[in-house]
């Protein structure tokens, strides 16, 4: 991929939600919500403090993360729909 986020930004690919509930009910496309889980595709170098020090990011490419419903900006890179967001928009890493 020819895109690398700058500073404390992260590029995330949404992970599709399950199409069935635990009880076996199939959810139609019109009733699905956007997934709030994704995989980090690429991450920037880190946030720069006022003194000029770079604080590295805690997430790295390949991490599965949870983020807020309205977090990030949708972008299209190499024909793929991705999200770019600040690391602070990420709620946590899924182990």
C-alpha positions, 0 to 999 in steps of 0.5 A: 500500500502506498499510503502512510498516515502522519503523526498520531493518525491510524489507518483502519479497515473495518471488520464486517459484523456477523450476519446472524445473531446468536439465536440464528436470526439472519440480519438483513443489510438494511438493518445492520449498523456500521461495525465498530471493530477494525484492523490497523492497516498502517500507523504514523510515527507518533505524537509530537509534544511541545518540547519536540519529543515524539511519543510512539503510538501504542497500536501497530499494523495488524492490531484489532481495535475498537473505535467509536461509532462516528470516529474517523474519516472515510477514505478510499485507498487503492480502491478499498474503503478505509478509515483514518483516525487519531489514535485517541479515537481508538477505545482499545485493542482486542486481544 
